């Protein structure tokens, strides 16, 4: 949910929904709701988070971006 009077935040969710629709739902034939639910969950966890690059993240996957960020921000510096 967005903050009150922050309609610009809706764009993030709308873009995610468009991606799910275009890259998963429209390219798949589901037998029933349970299969659709499972396949969309798989798409979000395995494809969207681990394989699909994102321009807002410098054309890295979210997993790569998070790994790089964590590495850069957790380096322990020991001073002599």
C-alpha positions in Angstrom: 0.0 0.0 0.0 1.1 3.5 -0.7 1.4 6.4 1.6 -1.5 8.8 1.8 -1.4 11.4 -1.1 1.5 9.5 -2.8 -0.1 8.3 -5.9 3.2 8.2 -7.7 4.0 5.0 -5.7 1.3 3.1 -7.5 3.5 3.0 -10.6 5.8 0.4 -9.1 3.0 -2.0 -8.4 1.4 -1.3 -11.7 4.6 -2.1 -13.5 5.0 -5.4 -11.6 1.5 -6.4 -12.5 2.1 -5.6 -16.1 5.3 -7.7 -16.1 3.5 -10.7 -14.5 0.7 -10.4 -17.0 3.0 -10.1 -20.1 5.8 -12.4 -19.2 3.9 -15.2 -17.3 0.1 -15.1 -17.5 -0.3 -14.4 -21.3 2.3 -17.0 -22.2 0.9 -19.8 -20.1 -2.1 -22.1 -20.1 -3.2 -23.1 -16.6 -5.4 -26.0 -15.9 -6.9 -24.6 -12.7 -6.5 -21.9 -10.1 -4.0 -23.9 -8.0 -1.7 -24.4 -11.0 -1.9 -20.7 -11.8 -1.1 -19.7 -8.2 1.9 -22.1 -8.1 3.2 -21.0 -11.5 2.9 -17.3 -10.8 4.7 -17.9 -7.4 7.5 -19.7 -9.2 7.7 -16.9 -11.7 8.1 -14.3 -9.0 10.6 -16.3 -6.9 12.7 -17.9 -9.6 12.4 -15.7 -12.7 11.6 -12.1 -11.5 14.0 -12.2 -8.5 16.8 -14.3 -9.8 17.0 -14.2 -13.6 15.2 -11.1 -14.9 17.4 -8.0 -15.1 15.9 -4.6 -13.9 16.9 -1.3 -15.4 16.3 0.5 -12.1 19.0 -1.8 -10.6 21.6 -1.1 -13.2 20.6 -4.0 -15.3 21.3 -6.5 -12.6 18.9 -9.1 -11.2 17.5 -8.3 -7.7 19.6 -11.2 -6.4 22.8 -9.8 -7.9 22.0 -6.3 -6.8 21.3 -7.4 -3.2 24.5 -9.5 -3.1 26.7 -6.6 -4.4 25.0 -4.1 -2.0 25.6 -6.5 1.0 29.2 -7.1 0.0 29.9 -3.3 -0.3 28.2 -2.5 3.0 29.5 -5.2 5.2 33.2 -5.1 4.5 35.0 -5.0 7.8 37.9 -2.5 7.8 40.6 -3.1 10.3 42.9 -0.2 11.0 46.4 -0.8 12.3 
